[in-house]
């Protein structure tokens, strides 16, 4: 009879605990889980072993209830840690992408600086005059000088305000009429090549002098080589004003 009374009291206590647990906030759930374990232990202990069994069951149930609460807390913490780890991995990937973009930017800046330096060097050469040499009796551009003219065209593309003066010459072999025509052909060849590389023809002034303006008074095989040329030179503002007048 006593066992039944105790059991009834415990069942009543368990029912009230369950109702209260359902309405409590998440911060109090761990405490209620222990109470549920306690109540469950009392019921089982009372049914099986009477009052003594109820006490033992209460102790055991409390431990079980606390274990259930701890496991729930551990699961929640593991879930939170997994989410944080995922966010950290995402941030790490984004940082790697930013570093790659930064390296690309630095590389582009370095290449741009090199191009600027090359442009300044080429403009310095053009201010003094670049000589494009030709073979005897020929107006054909050789590959070496085509590469130099490529650099000239590129420098012109970066500085649209610049203008060039092209002046053609021939050596003193042959008659004056032939040499004049040959020097004009050489100038035309250089001009056409630059135009094909994107230089506007309006930015090119050109003339030819045949063999009338040798580099040295003495004629020789070596000097003849230097006379077969087209001089490519930057047209200064003063020269342009003089030409217009």
HELIX and SHEET records of a PDB file:
HELIX    1   1 UNK A    2  UNK A   23  1                                  22    
HELIX    2   2 UNK A   26  UNK A   28  5                                   3    
HELIX    3   3 UNK A   29  UNK A  128  1                                 100    
HELIX    4   4 UNK A  143  UNK A  158  1                                  16    
HELIX    5   5 UNK A  176  UNK A  196  1                                  21    
HELIX    6   6 UNK A  201  UNK A  203  5                                   3    
HELIX    7   7 UNK A  221  UNK A  227  1                                   7    
HELIX    8   8 UNK A  237  UNK A  244  1                                   8    
SHEET    1   A 4 UNK A 130  UNK A 133  0                                        
SHEET    2   A 4 UNK A 229  UNK A 234 -1                                        
SHEET    3   A 4 UNK A 164  UNK A 168 -1                                        
SHEET    4   A 4 UNK A 204  UNK A 208  1                                        
END                                                                             
